[in-house]
Amino acid sequence: MLLPVPPEFRRHSVRIKSVPQSAPPPAGLSVVGVDEVEVFAGQLQMNVVFDTTFENPINDPSAADPVKWTARFGGQKYTGVLLAPVVEDRIFVLLDPAGAEAGADVLSYANAPSDISDSSGRFLAAFSGYPLS
């Protein structure tokens, strides 16, 4: 007696296409220091140091709005009037006096929206109370 042969079933493998994942956005630009802080001719001036490198320098801040930068130093409040590039990790910030204000010597940046960035596309987030000493 002949038995019928069952039909062959092919197993189909399921192919999962990998979806290319986009790279996470770069971490934000950070201030890592402030140097050469001094009052000269009534204006506060300083260099702000960022976590940038020679390969990915800070972008030229000349077109950025300096009014977003404020400081309190020696019992005086100051408002930004000029931003200029120094080297790959520093910008020069010049601030005019804006009245008396008690408190610690600090630097602040209001970024609405941020106009300080580096060549890798990282932007500086708003901060306040960065110590100047």
DSSP file (Angstrom, degrees, kcal/mol; ACC not computed):
  #  RESIDUE AA STRUCTURE BP1 BP2  ACC     N-H-->O    O-->H-N    N-H-->O    O-->H-N    TCO  KAPPA ALPHA  PHI   PSI    X-CA   Y-CA   Z-CA
    1    1 A M              0   0    0      0, 0.0     2,-0.5     0, 0.0     0, 0.0   0.000 360.0 360.0 360.0 132.8    0.0    0.0    0.0
    2    2 A L        -     0   0    0      3,-0.0     3,-0.0     0, 0.0     0, 0.0  -0.763 360.0-148.6 -95.6 133.3    1.3    3.3   -1.0
    3    3 A L        -     0   0    0     -2,-0.5     2,-0.1     1,-0.0     0, 0.0  -0.820  25.8-110.2 -99.5 139.4    1.0    6.2    1.3
    4    4 A P        -     0   0    0      0, 0.0    -1,-0.0     0, 0.0     0, 0.0  -0.430  30.2-124.3 -68.0 141.5    0.6    9.6   -0.1
    5    5 A V        -     0   0    0     -2,-0.1     3,-0.1     1,-0.1    -3,-0.0  -0.722  26.2-119.9 -86.0 127.0    3.6   11.8    0.4
    6    6 A P        -     0   0    0      0, 0.0     3,-0.1     0, 0.0    -1,-0.1  -0.383  35.9 -99.8 -66.7 146.9    2.7   15.0    2.2
    7    7 A P        -     0   0    0      0, 0.0     2,-0.3     0, 0.0     0, 0.0  -0.316  40.6-106.1 -65.1 149.0    3.5   18.2    0.2
    8    8 A E        -     0   0    0     -3,-0.1     2,-0.5     1,-0.0    -3,-0.0  -0.572  29.8-153.0 -77.7 135.8    6.7   19.9    1.1
    9    9 A F        -     0   0    0     -2,-0.3     2,-0.5    -3,-0.1    -1,-0.0  -0.932   7.0-145.4-108.9 128.9    6.3   23.1    3.0
   10   10 A R        -     0   0    0     -2,-0.5     2,-0.6     1,-0.0    -2,-0.0  -0.772  12.2-132.9 -93.5 134.7    9.0   25.6    2.7
   11   11 A R        -     0   0    0     -2,-0.5     2,-0.6     1,-0.0    -2,-0.0  -0.753  18.0-148.3 -85.4 126.7    9.8   27.7    5.7
   12   12 A H        -     0   0    0     -2,-0.6     2,-0.3     2,-0.0    -1,-0.0  -0.830  10.1-137.8 -95.9 126.7   10.0   31.3    4.8
   13   13 A S        -     0   0    0     -2,-0.6     2,-0.6     1,-0.0    -2,-0.0  -0.646  17.3-126.5 -82.8 141.0   12.5   33.3    6.8
   14   14 A V        -     0   0    0     -2,-0.3     2,-0.6     2,-0.0    -1,-0.0  -0.753  20.1-151.0 -88.7 124.0   11.3   36.6    7.9
   15   15 A R        -     0   0    0     -2,-0.6     2,-0.7     2,-0.0    -1,-0.0  -0.846   4.3-157.0 -99.1 125.4   13.6   39.3    6.9
   16   16 A I        -     0   0    0     -2,-0.6     2,-0.4     3,-0.0    -2,-0.0  -0.887  12.4-140.4-103.1 120.0   13.7   42.3    9.1
   17   17 A K        -     0   0    0     -2,-0.7     2,-0.4     1,-0.1    -2,-0.0  -0.618  19.5-125.1 -78.6 132.7   14.9   45.4    7.5
   18   18 A S        -     0   0    0     -2,-0.4    -1,-0.1     1,-0.0     0, 0.0  -0.631  17.6-138.1 -79.5 133.8   17.1   47.5    9.7
   19   19 A V        -     0   0    0     -2,-0.4     2,-0.1     1,-0.0    -1,-0.0  -0.801  24.0-117.4 -91.2 122.9   15.9   51.0   10.1
   20   20 A P        -     0   0    0      0, 0.0     2,-0.5     0, 0.0    -1,-0.0  -0.404  28.9-140.0 -62.4 130.0   18.8   53.4   10.0
   21   21 A Q        -     0   0    0     -2,-0.1     2,-0.2     1,-0.0    -3,-0.0  -0.761  12.5-125.8 -94.7 134.6   18.9   55.2   13.3
   22   22 A S        -     0   0    0     -2,-0.5    -1,-0.0     1,-0.1     0, 0.0  -0.482  32.9-100.9 -76.0 149.8   19.8   58.8   13.2
   23   23 A A        -     0   0    0     -2,-0.2    -1,-0.1     1,-0.1     0, 0.0  -0.383  43.5-101.7 -66.7 144.8   22.6   59.9   15.4
   24   24 A P        -     0   0    0      0, 0.0    -1,-0.1     0, 0.0     3,-0.1  -0.341  48.4 -90.7 -64.3 151.6   21.6   61.5   18.7
   25   25 A P        -     0   0    0      0, 0.0     3,-0.1     0, 0.0    96,-0.1  -0.311  52.5 -95.6 -62.3 148.1   21.8   65.3   18.7
   26   26 A P        -     0   0    0      0, 0.0    97,-0.2     0, 0.0     3,-0.1  -0.298  44.8 -99.1 -63.6 148.5   25.1   66.5   19.8
   27   27 A A        -     0   0    0      1,-0.1     3,-0.1    -3,-0.1    96,-0.0  -0.290  53.1 -88.9 -61.8 153.9   25.4   67.5   23.5
   28   28 A G        -     0   0    0     94,-0.1    96,-0.2     1,-0.1     2,-0.2  -0.184  41.6 -98.2 -67.0 157.8   25.0   71.2   24.1
   29   29 A L  B     -a  124   0A   0     94,-1.8    96,-0.8    87,-0.2     2,-0.4  -0.511  45.3-156.8 -71.3 141.3   27.9   73.6   24.1
   30   30 A S        -     0   0    0     -2,-0.2    21,-1.8    94,-0.1     2,-0.5  -0.941  19.2-126.8-128.6 147.3   29.1   74.5   27.6
   31   31 A V  E     +B   50   0B   0     -2,-0.4    19,-0.3    19,-0.2     3,-0.1  -0.790  26.8 175.7 -84.0 128.8   31.0   77.3   29.3
   32   32 A V  E     -     0   0B   0     17,-2.7     2,-0.3    -2,-0.5    18,-0.2   0.428  59.1 -12.6-114.5  -3.1   34.0   75.8   31.1
   33   33 A G  E     -B   49   0B   0     16,-1.3    16,-3.2     2,-0.0     2,-0.4  -0.967  47.2-136.1 178.9 167.2   35.6   78.9   32.4
   34   34 A V  E     +B   48   0B   0     -2,-0.3     2,-0.3    14,-0.2    14,-0.2  -0.992  28.9 176.9-138.1 131.5   35.9   82.7   32.4
   35   35 A D  E     +B   47   0B   0     12,-2.5    12,-2.8    -2,-0.4    -2,-0.0  -0.884  53.0  31.0-134.6 168.9   39.3   84.5   32.4
   36   36 A E  E     +     0   0B   0     -2,-0.3     2,-0.5     1,-0.2    -1,-0.2   0.866  69.9 176.5  53.5  43.7   40.8   88.0   32.2
   37   37 A V  E     +     0   0B   0     -3,-0.2     2,-0.3     9,-0.1     9,-0.2  -0.668  15.1 140.7 -78.9 122.4   37.8   89.5   34.1
   38   38 A E  E     -B   45   0B   0      7,-2.3     7,-2.8    -2,-0.5     2,-0.6  -0.991  51.6-121.0-159.3 155.3   38.3   93.2   34.7
   39   39 A V  E     +B   44   0B   0     -2,-0.3     2,-0.4     5,-0.2     5,-0.2  -0.898  34.8 176.4 -98.0 124.9   36.7   96.5   34.7
   40   40 A F  E >   -B   43   0B   0      3,-3.0     3,-2.0    -2,-0.6    -2,-0.1  -0.991  68.0 -12.8-133.7 123.7   38.3   98.9   32.3
   41   41 A A  T 3  S-     0   0    0     -2,-0.4    -1,-0.1     1,-0.3     3,-0.1   0.845 129.2 -54.6  54.6  37.0   37.0  102.5   31.6
   42   42 A G  T 3  S+     0   0    0      1,-0.2     2,-0.3    54,-0.1    -1,-0.3   0.306 117.8 108.0  84.3  -9.5   33.8  101.6   33.5
   43   43 A Q  E <   -B   40   0B   0     -3,-2.0    -3,-3.0    53,-0.1     2,-0.5  -0.789  66.6-129.9-103.4 145.3   33.1   98.5   31.3
   44   44 A L  E     -BC  39  95B   0     51,-2.2    51,-3.1    -2,-0.3     2,-0.3  -0.790  30.6-178.1 -89.9 131.9   33.4   94.9   32.4
   45   45 A Q  E     +BC  38  94B   0     -7,-2.8    -7,-2.3    -2,-0.5     2,-0.3  -0.971   9.4 150.4-132.6 149.8   35.4   92.7   30.0
   46   46 A M  E     - C   0  93B   0     47,-1.8    47,-2.9    -2,-0.3     2,-0.5  -0.982  40.8-115.5-163.9 163.4   36.2   89.0   30.0
   47   47 A N  E     -BC  35  92B   0    -12,-2.8   -12,-2.5    -2,-0.3     2,-0.5  -0.961  26.7-149.4-106.6 128.6   37.0   86.0   27.9
   48   48 A V  E     -BC  34  91B   0     43,-2.8    43,-1.8    -2,-0.5     2,-0.4  -0.879  12.3-147.7 -99.4 128.6   34.4   83.2   28.1
   49   49 A V  E     -BC  33  90B   0    -16,-3.2   -17,-2.7    -2,-0.5   -16,-1.3  -0.825  14.4-166.7-103.6 132.9   35.9   79.7   27.6
   50   50 A F  E     -B   31   0B   0     39,-3.0     2,-1.5    -2,-0.4   -19,-0.2  -0.707  35.4-105.1-115.1 164.5   33.9   76.9   25.9
   51   51 A D  S    S+     0   0    0    -21,-1.8     2,-0.2    -2,-0.2   -20,-0.1  -0.386  77.1 125.2 -85.4  58.0   34.3   73.1   25.6
   52   52 A T        -     0   0    0     -2,-1.5     2,-0.3    37,-0.1    37,-0.1  -0.627  46.6-143.1-111.2 172.1   35.4   73.4   22.0
   53   53 A T        -     0   0    0      3,-1.2     5,-0.0    -2,-0.2    -2,-0.0  -0.777  31.9-102.0-128.7 172.2   38.5   72.1   20.1
   54   54 A F  S    S+     0   0    0     -2,-0.3    -1,-0.1     1,-0.2    -2,-0.0   0.871 124.6  49.5 -61.1 -37.3   40.8   73.3   17.3
   55   55 A E  S    S+     0   0    0      1,-0.3    -1,-0.2    -3,-0.0    -3,-0.0   0.809 124.3  28.7 -73.3 -31.0   38.9   70.9   15.0
   56   56 A N  S    S-     0   0    0     64,-0.0    -3,-1.2    63,-0.0    -1,-0.3  -0.663  88.4-179.0-129.8  75.0   35.5   72.1   16.1
   57   57 A P        -     0   0    0      0, 0.0    62,-2.4     0, 0.0    63,-0.2  -0.162  37.0 -86.8 -75.7 167.6   35.9   75.8   17.1
   58   58 A I  B     -H  118   0C   0     30,-2.3    60,-0.3    60,-0.2    32,-0.1  -0.489  50.6-113.0 -66.4 140.3   33.4   78.2   18.4
   59   59 A N        -     0   0    0     58,-3.2    58,-0.1    -2,-0.2    -1,-0.1  -0.407  44.1 -81.3 -73.7 156.1   31.6   80.0   15.5
   60   60 A D        -     0   0    0      1,-0.2     3,-0.5    -2,-0.1    -1,-0.1  -0.404  41.0-163.1 -59.0 119.9   32.2   83.8   15.1
   61   61 A P    >   +     0   0    0      0, 0.0     3,-1.9     0, 0.0    -1,-0.2   0.380  58.9 108.3 -88.6   5.6   29.9   85.5   17.6
   62   62 A S  T 3  S+     0   0    0      1,-0.3    21,-0.2    20,-0.1    -2,-0.0   0.806  82.1  44.2 -56.1 -33.7   30.1   88.9   16.0
   63   63 A A  T 3  S+     0   0    0     -3,-0.5    -1,-0.3    52,-0.1    -3,-0.0   0.516  93.0 106.3 -89.3  -5.3   26.5   88.7   14.7
   64   64 A A  S <  S-     0   0    0     -3,-1.9    19,-0.2     1,-0.1    52,-0.1  -0.318  84.1-100.3 -72.1 158.4   25.1   87.3   18.0
   65   65 A D    >   -     0   0    0      1,-0.2     3,-1.3    17,-0.1     4,-0.2  -0.705  29.3-165.4 -82.5 108.9   23.0   89.5   20.3
   66   66 A P  G >  S+     0   0    0      0, 0.0     3,-2.0     0, 0.0    14,-0.5   0.729  80.0  75.7 -69.1 -20.1   25.3   90.7   23.1
   67   67 A V  G 3  S+     0   0    0      1,-0.3    13,-0.2    12,-0.1    14,-0.1   0.710  81.0  71.1 -64.7 -19.0   22.3   91.9   25.2
   68   68 A K  G <  S+     0   0    0     -3,-1.3    42,-2.2    11,-0.1     2,-0.5   0.657  87.2  79.5 -69.4 -14.1   21.7   88.2   26.0
   69   69 A W  E <   +D  109   0B   0     -3,-2.0    11,-3.0    40,-0.2     2,-0.3  -0.839  59.5 166.9 -98.0 127.7   24.8   88.3   28.2
   70   70 A T  E     -DE 108  79B   0     38,-2.1    38,-2.9    -2,-0.5     2,-0.3  -0.948   8.2-177.0-134.8 157.6   24.6   89.9   31.7
   71   71 A A  E     -DE 107  78B   0      7,-2.1     7,-3.1    -2,-0.3     2,-0.4  -0.981  21.2-145.4-149.1 159.1   26.9   89.9   34.7
   72   72 A R  E     +DE 106  77B   0     34,-2.5    34,-1.4    -2,-0.3     2,-0.4  -0.999  31.1 163.3-125.0 126.6   27.1   91.1   38.2
   73   73 A F  E >   - E   0  76B   0      3,-2.7     3,-1.0    -2,-0.4    28,-0.1  -0.964  62.3  -7.6-149.6 125.8   30.5   92.1   39.3
   74   74 A G  T 3  S-     0   0    0     -2,-0.4     3,-0.1     1,-0.3    30,-0.1   0.844 128.5 -52.3  60.0  36.2   31.6   94.2   42.3
   75   75 A G  T 3  S+     0   0    0     28,-0.4    26,-2.2     1,-0.2     2,-0.4   0.641 117.6 109.6  77.0  14.0   28.1   95.2   43.3
   76   76 A Q  E <   -EF  73 100B   0     -3,-1.0    -3,-2.7    24,-0.3     2,-0.4  -0.959  62.2-137.1-124.7 140.0   27.3   96.4   39.8
   77   77 A K  E     -E   72   0B   0     22,-3.4    21,-3.3    -2,-0.4    22,-0.4  -0.772  23.8-166.3 -92.7 142.4   25.0   94.9   37.1
   78   78 A Y  E     -EF  71  97B   0     -7,-3.1    -7,-2.1    -2,-0.4     2,-0.4  -0.955  10.3-154.9-130.7 148.4   26.3   94.8   33.5
   79   79 A T  E     -EF  70  96B   0     17,-2.6    17,-2.9    -2,-0.3    -9,-0.2  -0.977  31.6-103.4-124.2 137.4   24.7   94.2   30.1
   80   80 A G  E     + F   0  95B   0    -11,-3.0    15,-0.3   -14,-0.5     3,-0.1  -0.242  40.0 164.0 -62.6 141.4   26.5   92.9   27.0
   81   81 A V  E     +     0   0B   0     13,-3.2     2,-0.3     1,-0.3    14,-0.2   0.497  64.2  26.7-128.4 -18.0   27.4   95.3   24.2
   82   82 A L  E     - F   0  94B   0     12,-1.6    12,-2.4   -16,-0.2     2,-0.4  -0.987  50.6-171.8-153.6 138.0   30.0   93.5   22.2
   83   83 A L  E     + F   0  93B   0     -2,-0.3    10,-0.2   -21,-0.2   -19,-0.1  -0.995  16.8 170.9-126.4 136.2   31.0   89.9   21.4
   84   84 A A  E     - F   0  92B   0      8,-2.0     8,-3.5    -2,-0.4     2,-0.1  -0.998  34.2-107.9-145.3 146.4   34.2   89.1   19.5
   85   85 A P  E     + F   0  91B   0      0, 0.0     6,-0.2     0, 0.0     3,-0.1  -0.435  32.6 170.6 -70.9 147.9   36.1   85.9   18.6
   86   86 A V  E     -     0   0B   0      4,-1.9     2,-0.2     1,-0.6     5,-0.2   0.640  61.8 -32.4-116.4 -71.4   39.4   85.3   20.4
   87   87 A V  E >  S- F   0  90B   0      3,-0.7     3,-1.7     0, 0.0    -1,-0.6  -0.768  82.6 -67.8-139.8-173.5   40.6   81.7   19.6
   88   88 A E  T 3  S+     0   0    0      1,-0.3   -30,-2.3    -2,-0.2   -35,-0.1   0.689 132.1  30.1 -58.2 -21.6   38.9   78.4   19.0
   89   89 A D  T 3  S+     0   0    0    -32,-0.2   -39,-3.0   -37,-0.1     2,-0.3   0.257 112.9  66.5-121.9  13.8   37.6   78.0   22.5
   90   90 A R  E <   -CF  49  87B   0     -3,-1.7    -4,-1.9   -41,-0.2    -3,-0.7  -0.983  47.9-170.0-139.6 146.1   37.1   81.7   23.6
   91   91 A I  E     -CF  48  85B   0    -43,-1.8   -43,-2.8    -2,-0.3     2,-0.4  -0.976  26.2-125.4-127.0 149.9   35.0   84.7   22.9
   92   92 A F  E     -CF  47  84B   0     -8,-3.5    -8,-2.0    -2,-0.4     2,-0.5  -0.794  24.6-164.6 -91.4 131.2   35.5   88.2   24.3
   93   93 A V  E     -CF  46  83B   0    -47,-2.9   -47,-1.8    -2,-0.4     2,-0.4  -0.981   4.2-168.7-121.4 126.3   32.5   89.7   26.0
   94   94 A L  E     -CF  45  82B   0    -12,-2.4   -13,-3.2    -2,-0.5   -12,-1.6  -0.959   9.9-171.9-114.8 130.5   32.3   93.5   26.7
   95   95 A L  E     -CF  44  80B   0    -51,-3.1   -51,-2.2    -2,-0.4   -15,-0.3  -0.959  14.6-141.0-128.6 140.7   29.5   94.7   29.1
   96   96 A D  E     - F   0  79B   0    -17,-2.9   -17,-2.6    -2,-0.4   -53,-0.1  -0.694  35.1 -97.2 -94.8 150.1   28.3   98.2   30.0
   97   97 A P  E     + F   0  78B   0      0, 0.0   -19,-0.3     0, 0.0     3,-0.1  -0.372  36.0 179.8 -65.3 144.9   27.2   99.1   33.6
   98   98 A A  E     -     0   0B   0    -21,-3.3   -20,-0.2     1,-0.5     2,-0.1   0.090  53.7 -67.5-135.2  22.0   23.4   99.0   34.2
   99   99 A G  E     -     0   0B   0    -22,-0.4   -22,-3.4     2,-0.0    -1,-0.5  -0.364  68.4 -47.7 114.4 166.6   23.0  100.0   37.8
  100  100 A A  E     + F   0  76B   0    -24,-0.2   -24,-0.3    -2,-0.1     2,-0.3  -0.438  51.3 170.3 -74.0 145.4   23.9   98.7   41.3
  101  101 A E        -     0   0    0    -26,-2.2     2,-0.1    -2,-0.1   -26,-0.1  -0.850  23.5-139.1-157.9 119.3   23.0   95.1   42.2
  102  102 A A        +     0   0    0     -2,-0.3     2,-0.2   -28,-0.1   -26,-0.0  -0.450  54.5  71.5 -77.8 151.0   24.1   93.3   45.3
  103  103 A G  S    S-     0   0    0     -2,-0.1   -28,-0.4     2,-0.0   -29,-0.1  -0.762  80.8 -33.6 137.5-179.7   25.2   89.7   45.2
  104  104 A A        -     0   0    0     -2,-0.2     2,-0.7     1,-0.1    25,-0.1  -0.246  67.3 -96.0 -67.9 157.5   28.0   87.3   44.1
  105  105 A D        +     0   0    0    -34,-0.1    27,-2.5   -32,-0.1    28,-0.3  -0.687  64.6 156.2 -78.0 112.0   30.0   88.0   41.0
  106  106 A V  E     -DG  72 131B   0    -34,-1.4   -34,-2.5    -2,-0.7     2,-0.4  -0.925  37.6-139.5-140.8 160.1   28.3   85.9   38.3
  107  107 A L  E     -DG  71 130B   0     23,-2.3    23,-2.5    -2,-0.3     2,-0.3  -0.935  21.3-174.3-118.4 143.4   27.7   85.7   34.5
  108  108 A S  E     -D   70   0B   0    -38,-2.9   -38,-2.1    -2,-0.4     2,-0.4  -0.963  10.9-161.8-137.7 155.1   24.4   84.8   32.8
  109  109 A Y  E     -DG  69 127B   0     18,-3.0    18,-2.1    -2,-0.3     2,-0.6  -0.986   5.8-158.7-139.2 125.9   23.2   84.1   29.2
  110  110 A A        -     0   0    0    -42,-2.2    -2,-0.0    -2,-0.4    15,-0.0  -0.926  10.7-172.4-103.5 118.3   19.6   84.1   28.0
  111  111 A N        +     0   0    0     -2,-0.6    -1,-0.1     3,-0.1     5,-0.1   0.014  13.7 165.8-104.8  29.6   19.4   82.1   24.8
  112  112 A A  S    S-     0   0    0      1,-0.3     2,-0.1   -44,-0.1    -2,-0.0  -0.593  96.7  -2.4 -85.6  88.4   15.9   82.7   23.5
  113  113 A P  S    S-     0   0    0      0, 0.0    -1,-0.3     0, 0.0     2,-0.1   0.732 103.8-116.9 -86.6 168.7   17.0   81.4   20.9
  114  114 A S        +     0   0    0      1,-0.1    -3,-0.1    -2,-0.1    11,-0.1  -0.424  30.4 176.4 -68.1 135.7   20.7   80.5   21.2
  115  115 A D        +     0   0    0     -2,-0.1     2,-0.5   -50,-0.1    -1,-0.1   0.135  57.5  88.0-124.1  16.9   23.0   82.4   18.8
  116  116 A I        +     0   0    0      8,-0.3     8,-2.3    -5,-0.1     2,-0.3  -0.979  54.8 143.4-116.6 123.0   26.2   81.0   20.2
  117  117 A S  B     -I  123   0D   0     -2,-0.5   -58,-3.2     6,-0.2     2,-0.2  -0.930  39.3-123.6-149.8 170.4   27.4   77.7   18.6
  118  118 A D  B >   -H   58   0C   0      4,-1.7     3,-1.9   -60,-0.3   -60,-0.2  -0.663  41.0 -95.3-113.6 175.7   30.4   75.7   17.5
  119  119 A S  T 3  S+     0   0    0    -62,-2.4   -61,-0.1     1,-0.3   -63,-0.0   0.617 120.0  62.2 -70.1 -11.7   31.2   74.2   14.1
  120  120 A S  T 3  S-     0   0    0    -63,-0.2    -1,-0.3   -64,-0.2   -62,-0.1   0.406 120.5-103.4 -92.3   3.7   29.8   70.8   15.0
  121  121 A G  S <  S+     0   0    0     -3,-1.9     2,-0.3     1,-0.3    -2,-0.1   0.581  71.4 144.0  91.9  10.3   26.3   72.3   15.5
  122  122 A R        -     0   0    0    -94,-0.1    -4,-1.7    -4,-0.0     2,-0.3  -0.665  33.9-153.4 -84.0 139.3   26.2   72.5   19.3
  123  123 A F  B     -I  117   0D   0     -2,-0.3   -94,-1.8    -6,-0.2     2,-0.5  -0.830  18.1-111.7-113.2 151.6   24.4   75.5   20.8
  124  124 A L  B     -a   29   0A   0     -8,-2.3    -8,-0.3    -2,-0.3     2,-0.2  -0.681  30.7-143.1 -81.8 126.9   24.8   77.2   24.1
  125  125 A A        -     0   0    0    -96,-0.8   -13,-0.0    -2,-0.5   -16,-0.0  -0.489  32.0 -87.6 -83.3 158.6   21.9   76.7   26.5
  126  126 A A        +     0   0    0     -2,-0.2     2,-0.3   -15,-0.1   -16,-0.2  -0.334  54.1 170.7 -62.0 146.4   20.7   79.5   28.8
  127  127 A F  E     -G  109   0B   0    -18,-2.1   -18,-3.0    -3,-0.1     2,-0.3  -0.979  15.5-165.4-151.5 160.6   22.5   79.6   32.1
  128  128 A S  E     +     0   0B   0     -2,-0.3   -20,-0.2   -20,-0.2   -57,-0.0  -0.989  64.2  32.8-146.0 154.0   22.7   82.0   35.1
  129  129 A G  E     +     0   0B   0     -2,-0.3   -21,-0.2     1,-0.2    -1,-0.1   0.715  61.3 165.6  77.9  21.9   24.9   82.3   38.1
  130  130 A Y  E     -G  107   0B   0    -23,-2.5   -23,-2.3     1,-0.1    -1,-0.2  -0.606  43.6-114.2 -71.1 122.6   28.2   81.2   36.5
  131  131 A P  E     -G  106   0B   0      0, 0.0   -25,-0.2     0, 0.0   -97,-0.1  -0.284  21.8-160.5 -65.4 138.6   30.8   82.3   39.0
  132  132 A L              0   0    0    -27,-2.5   -26,-0.1   -60,-0.2   -95,-0.1   0.274 360.0 360.0 -98.9   9.3   33.3   85.0   37.9
  133  133 A S              0   0    0    -28,-0.3    -1,-0.2   -98,-0.0   -27,-0.1   0.397 360.0 360.0-127.7 360.0   35.9   84.2   40.6
